[in-house]
């Protein structure tokens, strides 16, 4: 509404200044120059609804003068056309041109986003296919491990201790197969990857690692969730950190003891996992292995930080996890 009123004011001032052009002092000539600039800027920056109707209404006084004094009325109409309508149309054309350029740029950006989205979908499908192939190959090998462990369980010359070890091996192979199948199923359904082992608490994870033969000391000074299903993203990330750190310890430093500490101070949970370095293993000083890199990305998703490295013969993984950031 204000844009239309301003357009009427500029057009009306042009019509009035265009009357009696036979007497045109310097200030009226300067006013024509200012009206040209104002008309151009209005058309360039101020879109107006029903602009043609408003211009026609502003031309009515000039038509009224054209009846008793044709030369005066025609002069006012000519001034309106030259000093107002023409620069206003020029500015309007420039505004529409700029809008078209802007719309074209937005369309190009949208097409680029769509192209990236399609490429991401292709990558996700390829990852799902690779995961399915991995499931087929690893699932077969895990099934063979479970089968051989079952055969060891039934061997008559096995001691009770060795029989229990074979039972644990068979259960671990079955559990690994189930988790692999669960993860691949989520990938095929295009659902988000699981953030923790379903239904397993941190204590259960540590107990399972102990049963596998690794000595683990757990010191927890943080509230436990009532049940795994009630855990927060910080709890699930803590589970993931401990799982990856103990996996590295069991894989690269067999026989070494591991120390796990989970502490909470304010809105931050700090998880620290330490294990001595044993020969011939030498972990990367900066903690830049594939597992650590993936773990660092996982922790960053909830706004946390992770440090991993070796110092004074001890490899340490430390994660700081905010408790107030919920990703669910």
KOLTOR-959821 format. One record per residue (C-alpha): residue number from 1; residue in three letters; chain; x, y, z. Coordinates in nm, 2 decimals. Layout:
<NUM ALA A <X Y Z>> ...
# end
This chain:
<1 UNK A <0.00 0.00 0.00>> <2 UNK A <0.28 0.24 0.09>> <3 UNK A <0.46 0.16 -0.24>> <4 UNK A <0.15 0.25 -0.43>> <5 UNK A <0.10 0.57 -0.24>> <6 UNK A <0.46 0.67 -0.31>> <7 UNK A <0.41 0.59 -0.68>> <8 UNK A <0.10 0.82 -0.69>> <9 UNK A <0.29 1.10 -0.52>> <10 UNK A <0.58 1.08 -0.77>> <11 UNK A <0.34 1.07 -1.07>> <12 UNK A <0.13 1.35 -0.93>> <13 UNK A <0.44 1.57 -0.87>> <14 UNK A <0.55 1.50 -1.22>> <15 UNK A <0.21 1.60 -1.36>> <16 UNK A <0.21 1.93 -1.16>> <17 UNK A <0.56 2.01 -1.26>> <18 UNK A <0.47 1.95 -1.62>> <19 UNK A <0.21 2.22 -1.63>> <20 UNK A <0.29 2.55 -1.79>> <21 UNK A <0.61 2.44 -1.95>> <22 UNK A <0.65 2.78 -2.12>> <23 UNK A <0.78 2.91 -1.79>> <24 UNK A <1.04 2.66 -1.66>> <25 UNK A <1.28 2.80 -1.40>> <26 UNK A <1.59 2.62 -1.29>> <27 UNK A <1.43 2.47 -0.97>> <28 UNK A <1.16 2.30 -1.18>> <29 UNK A <1.42 2.16 -1.42>> <30 UNK A <1.61 2.03 -1.11>> <31 UNK A <1.28 1.88 -0.98>> <32 UNK A <1.24 1.69 -1.31>> <33 UNK A <1.59 1.54 -1.26>> <34 UNK A <1.50 1.43 -0.90>> <35 UNK A <1.16 1.29 -1.02>> <36 UNK A <1.34 1.08 -1.28>> <37 UNK A <1.57 0.94 -1.02>> <38 UNK A <1.28 0.87 -0.78>> <39 UNK A <1.07 0.70 -1.05>> <40 UNK A <1.37 0.48 -1.15>> <41 UNK A <1.44 0.38 -0.79>> <42 UNK A <1.08 0.31 -0.72>> <43 UNK A <1.05 0.08 -1.02>> <44 UNK A <1.38 -0.09 -0.93>> <45 UNK A <1.32 -0.16 -0.56>> <46 UNK A <0.95 -0.12 -0.48>> <47 UNK A <0.71 -0.37 -0.64>> <48 UNK A <0.36 -0.23 -0.65>> <49 UNK A <0.02 -0.40 -0.71>> <50 UNK A <-0.21 -0.24 -0.97>> <51 UNK A <0.07 0.00 -1.08>> <52 UNK A <-0.09 0.07 -1.41>> <53 UNK A <-0.42 0.17 -1.25>> <54 UNK A <-0.24 0.41 -1.02>> <55 UNK A <-0.05 0.57 -1.31>> <56 UNK A <-0.37 0.62 -1.50>> <57 UNK A <-0.53 0.78 -1.19>> <58 UNK A <-0.23 1.02 -1.17>> <59 UNK A <-0.28 1.12 -1.53>> <60 UNK A <-0.64 1.23 -1.47>> <61 UNK A <-0.54 1.59 -1.37>> <62 UNK A <-0.34 1.63 -1.70>> <63 UNK A <-0.64 1.51 -1.90>> <64 UNK A <-0.86 1.76 -1.71>> <65 UNK A <-0.63 2.04 -1.81>> <66 UNK A <-0.63 1.91 -2.17>> <67 UNK A <-1.00 2.01 -2.21>> <68 UNK A <-0.98 2.39 -2.15>> <69 UNK A <-0.60 2.42 -2.24>> <70 UNK A <-0.49 2.14 -2.47>> <71 UNK A <-0.13 2.25 -2.49>> <72 UNK A <-0.10 2.26 -2.11>> <73 UNK A <-0.26 1.92 -2.06>> <74 UNK A <-0.06 1.76 -2.33>> <75 UNK A <0.26 1.90 -2.19>> <76 UNK A <0.18 1.75 -1.85>> <77 UNK A <0.10 1.42 -2.01>> <78 UNK A <0.43 1.43 -2.20>> <79 UNK A <0.62 1.52 -1.88>> <80 UNK A <0.45 1.22 -1.70>> <81 UNK A <0.55 0.99 -1.99>> <82 UNK A <0.91 1.11 -2.02>> <83 UNK A <1.02 1.21 -1.67>> <84 UNK A <0.82 0.95 -1.47>> <85 UNK A <0.67 0.66 -1.67>> <86 UNK A <0.98 0.58 -1.88>> <87 UNK A <1.24 0.58 -1.59>> <88 UNK A <0.99 0.39 -1.38>> <89 UNK A <0.94 0.12 -1.65>> <90 UNK A <1.32 0.10 -1.69>> <91 UNK A <1.36 0.04 -1.31>> <92 UNK A <1.08 -0.21 -1.32>> <93 UNK A <1.25 -0.40 -1.60>> <94 UNK A <1.58 -0.40 -1.41>> <95 UNK A <1.40 -0.54 -1.10>> <96 UNK A <1.24 -0.82 -1.30>> <97 UNK A <1.57 -0.90 -1.47>> <98 UNK A <1.74 -0.93 -1.13>> <99 UNK A <1.46 -1.15 -1.00>> <100 UNK A <1.50 -1.38 -1.30>> <101 UNK A <1.87 -1.40 -1.24>> <102 UNK A <1.81 -1.47 -0.87>> <103 UNK A <1.54 -1.74 -0.96>> <104 UNK A <1.78 -1.90 -1.21>> <105 UNK A <2.06 -1.91 -0.94>> <106 UNK A <1.82 -2.07 -0.69>> <107 UNK A <1.71 -2.32 -0.95>> <108 UNK A <2.07 -2.41 -1.03>> <109 UNK A <2.14 -2.45 -0.65>> <110 UNK A <1.83 -2.67 -0.62>> <111 UNK A <1.94 -2.89 -0.91>> <112 UNK A <2.28 -2.92 -0.75>> <113 UNK A <2.12 -3.03 -0.42>> <114 UNK A <1.91 -3.28 -0.60>> <115 UNK A <2.21 -3.41 -0.79>> <116 UNK A <2.40 -3.45 -0.45>> <117 UNK A <2.10 -3.62 -0.30>> <118 UNK A <2.08 -3.87 -0.59>> <119 UNK A <2.45 -3.93 -0.56>> <120 UNK A <2.42 -3.99 -0.19>> <121 UNK A <2.13 -4.23 -0.25>> <122 UNK A <2.36 -4.42 -0.50>> <123 UNK A <2.63 -4.43 -0.24>> <124 UNK A <2.39 -4.56 0.03>> <125 UNK A <2.27 -4.83 -0.20>> <126 UNK A <2.63 -4.93 -0.28>> <127 UNK A <2.71 -4.94 0.09>> <128 UNK A <2.40 -5.15 0.15>> <129 UNK A <2.52 -5.39 -0.12>> <130 UNK A <2.87 -5.41 0.03>> <131 UNK A <2.72 -5.47 0.37>> <132 UNK A <2.50 -5.75 0.23>> <133 UNK A <2.81 -5.90 0.07>> <134 UNK A <3.00 -5.87 0.40>> <135 UNK A <2.71 -6.03 0.58>> <136 UNK A <2.71 -6.32 0.34>> <137 UNK A <3.09 -6.38 0.37>> <138 UNK A <3.14 -6.30 0.74>> <139 UNK A <2.81 -6.47 0.83>> <140 UNK A <2.94 -6.79 0.67>> <141 UNK A <3.27 -6.78 0.85>> <142 UNK A <3.10 -6.70 1.19>> <143 UNK A <2.87 -6.99 1.13>> <144 UNK A <3.16 -7.22 1.07>> <145 UNK A <3.33 -7.09 1.39>> <146 UNK A <3.01 -7.15 1.59>> <147 UNK A <2.99 -7.50 1.44>> <148 UNK A <3.35 -7.59 1.52>> <149 UNK A <3.31 -7.45 1.87>> <150 UNK A <3.00 -7.66 1.92>> <151 UNK A <3.20 -7.97 1.81>> <152 UNK A <3.47 -7.88 2.06>> <153 UNK A <3.20 -7.86 2.33>> <154 UNK A <3.09 -8.22 2.26>> <155 UNK A <3.45 -8.36 2.23>> <156 UNK A <3.49 -8.63 2.50>> <157 UNK A <3.85 -8.54 2.58>> <158 UNK A <3.78 -8.17 2.66>> <159 UNK A <3.84 -8.05 3.01>> <160 UNK A <3.56 -7.86 3.18>> <161 UNK A <3.75 -7.53 3.16>> <162 UNK A <3.81 -7.58 2.79>> <163 UNK A <3.45 -7.68 2.74>> <164 UNK A <3.34 -7.36 2.90>> <165 UNK A <3.57 -7.16 2.67>> <166 UNK A <3.43 -7.34 2.37>> <167 UNK A <3.08 -7.26 2.48>> <168 UNK A <3.17 -6.89 2.52>> <169 UNK A <3.33 -6.89 2.17>> <170 UNK A <3.02 -7.05 2.02>> <171 UNK A <2.79 -6.79 2.19>> <172 UNK A <3.01 -6.50 2.08>> <173 UNK A <3.00 -6.62 1.72>> <174 UNK A <2.62 -6.65 1.73>> <175 UNK A <2.59 -6.31 1.89>> <176 UNK A <2.82 -6.16 1.63>> <177 UNK A <2.61 -6.31 1.35>> <178 UNK A <2.29 -6.17 1.50>> <179 UNK A <2.44 -5.82 1.53>> <180 UNK A <2.57 -5.84 1.18>> <181 UNK A <2.23 -5.94 1.05>> <182 UNK A <2.06 -5.67 1.25>> <183 UNK A <2.29 -5.40 1.11>> <184 UNK A <2.26 -5.51 0.75>> <185 UNK A <1.88 -5.52 0.79>> <186 UNK A <1.88 -5.16 0.90>> <187 UNK A <2.10 -5.06 0.60>> <188 UNK A <1.86 -5.24 0.36>> <189 UNK A <1.57 -5.06 0.52>> <190 UNK A <1.75 -4.73 0.49>> <191 UNK A <1.71 -4.68 0.87>> <192 UNK A <1.98 -4.51 1.09>> <193 UNK A <2.25 -4.74 1.21>> <194 UNK A <2.22 -4.86 1.56>> <195 UNK A <2.40 -4.66 1.82>> <196 UNK A <2.46 -4.94 2.07>> <197 UNK A <2.43 -5.31 2.12>> <198 UNK A <2.06 -5.36 2.17>> <199 UNK A <1.96 -5.46 2.52>> <200 UNK A <2.32 -5.45 2.66>> <201 UNK A <2.43 -5.23 2.95>> <202 UNK A <2.79 -5.11 3.00>> <203 UNK A <2.83 -5.36 3.29>> <204 UNK A <2.71 -5.64 3.07>> <205 UNK A <2.96 -5.54 2.80>> <206 UNK A <3.25 -5.54 3.05>> <207 UNK A <3.14 -5.88 3.19>> <208 UNK A <3.13 -6.03 2.84>> <209 UNK A <3.48 -5.90 2.77>> <210 UNK A <3.60 -6.05 3.10>> <211 UNK A <3.45 -6.38 3.01>> <212 UNK A <3.65 -6.37 2.69>> <213 UNK A <3.97 -6.36 2.89>> <214 UNK A <4.06 -5.99 2.92>> <215 UNK A <4.11 -5.85 3.27>> <216 UNK A <3.90 -5.53 3.29>> <217 UNK A <3.85 -5.30 3.60>> <218 UNK A <3.53 -5.09 3.58>> <219 UNK A <3.50 -4.78 3.80>> <220 UNK A <3.17 -4.60 3.75>> <221 UNK A <3.08 -4.27 3.91>> <222 UNK A <2.78 -4.18 3.69>> <223 UNK A <2.41 -4.27 3.72>> <224 UNK A <2.31 -4.59 3.55>> <225 UNK A <1.99 -4.60 3.33>> <226 UNK A <1.71 -4.80 3.47>> <227 UNK A <1.72 -5.02 3.16>> <228 UNK A <1.91 -5.01 2.83>> <229 UNK A <1.60 -4.89 2.66>> <230 UNK A <1.60 -4.58 2.89>> <231 UNK A <1.96 -4.49 2.81>> <232 UNK A <2.05 -4.15 2.67>> <233 UNK A <2.27 -4.07 2.36>> <234 UNK A <2.55 -4.01 2.60>> <235 UNK A <2.51 -4.35 2.76>> <236 UNK A <2.50 -4.52 2.42>> <237 UNK A <2.81 -4.32 2.31>> <238 UNK A <2.99 -4.43 2.63>> <239 UNK A <2.90 -4.79 2.55>> <240 UNK A <3.04 -4.75 2.20>> <241 UNK A <3.36 -4.59 2.33>> <242 UNK A <3.42 -4.87 2.59>> <243 UNK A <3.34 -5.13 2.33>> <244 UNK A <3.59 -5.00 2.07>> <245 UNK A <3.86 -4.93 2.32>> <246 UNK A <3.83 -5.28 2.47>> <247 UNK A <3.82 -5.44 2.13>> <248 UNK A <4.15 -5.26 2.04>> <249 UNK A <4.30 -5.37 2.37>> <250 UNK A <4.20 -5.74 2.31>> <251 UNK A <4.31 -5.73 1.95>> <252 UNK A <4.65 -5.55 1.98>> <253 UNK A <4.75 -5.60 2.35>> <254 UNK A <4.64 -5.95 2.45>> <255 UNK A <4.70 -6.03 2.81>> <256 UNK A <4.72 -5.67 2.92>> <257 UNK A <4.48 -5.53 3.18>> <258 UNK A <4.23 -5.26 3.09>> <259 UNK A <4.10 -4.99 3.32>> <260 UNK A <3.76 -4.83 3.24>> <261 UNK A <3.64 -4.52 3.43>> <262 UNK A <3.30 -4.35 3.37>> <263 UNK A <3.26 -4.03 3.57>> <264 UNK A <3.00 -3.75 3.55>> <265 UNK A <3.06 -3.39 3.64>> <266 UNK A <2.77 -3.16 3.58>> <267 UNK A <2.64 -3.21 3.23>> <268 UNK A <2.94 -3.40 3.11>> <269 UNK A <3.02 -3.77 3.12>> <270 UNK A <3.39 -3.85 3.09>> <271 UNK A <3.48 -4.20 2.97>> <272 UNK A <3.85 -4.31 3.01>> <273 UNK A <3.99 -4.64 2.89>> <274 UNK A <4.35 -4.73 2.96>> <275 UNK A <4.56 -5.03 2.88>> <276 UNK A <4.94 -5.09 2.88>> <277 UNK A <5.12 -5.12 2.55>> <278 UNK A <5.26 -5.47 2.50>> <279 UNK A <5.52 -5.58 2.24>> <280 UNK A <5.52 -5.61 1.95>> <281 UNK A <5.21 -5.39 1.93>> <282 UNK A <5.27 -5.01 1.89>> <283 UNK A <4.94 -4.82 1.86>> <284 UNK A <4.93 -4.50 1.66>> <285 UNK A <5.05 -4.21 1.87>> <286 UNK A <4.77 -3.98 1.76>> <287 UNK A <4.49 -4.24 1.77>> <288 UNK A <4.41 -4.21 1.40>> <289 UNK A <4.32 -4.57 1.32>> <290 UNK A <4.00 -4.65 1.13>> <291 UNK A <3.81 -4.76 1.44>> <292 UNK A <3.92 -4.45 1.64>> <293 UNK A <3.84 -4.22 1.35>> <294 UNK A <3.48 -4.36 1.32>> <295 UNK A <3.45 -4.34 1.70>> <296 UNK A <3.55 -3.98 1.70>> <297 UNK A <3.29 -3.90 1.43>> <298 UNK A <3.03 -4.09 1.64>> <299 UNK A <3.11 -3.89 1.95>> <300 UNK A <3.11 -3.56 1.76>> <301 UNK A <2.75 -3.63 1.65>> <302 UNK A <2.63 -3.56 2.01>> <303 UNK A <2.86 -3.27 2.06>> <304 UNK A <3.13 -3.45 2.24>> <305 UNK A <3.51 -3.48 2.20>> <306 UNK A <3.75 -3.78 2.19>> <307 UNK A <4.12 -3.81 2.24>> <308 UNK A <4.33 -4.12 2.19>> <309 UNK A <4.70 -4.18 2.21>> <310 UNK A <4.99 -4.35 2.38>> <311 UNK A <5.19 -4.19 2.65>> <312 UNK A <5.44 -4.35 2.90>> <313 UNK A <5.37 -4.70 2.78>> <314 UNK A <4.99 -4.67 2.82>> <315 UNK A <4.73 -4.63 2.54>> <316 UNK A <4.45 -4.40 2.66>> <317 UNK A <4.11 -4.32 2.50>> <318 UNK A <3.92 -4.03 2.66>> <319 UNK A <3.57 -3.92 2.56>> <320 UNK A <3.38 -3.62 2.70>> <321 UNK A <3.01 -3.66 2.63>> <322 UNK A <2.74 -3.40 2.70>> <323 UNK A <2.43 -3.54 2.87>> <324 UNK A <2.19 -3.28 2.76>> <325 UNK A <2.20 -3.33 2.39>> <326 UNK A <1.94 -3.58 2.27>> <327 UNK A <1.95 -3.71 1.92>> <328 UNK A <1.64 -3.93 1.94>> 
# end
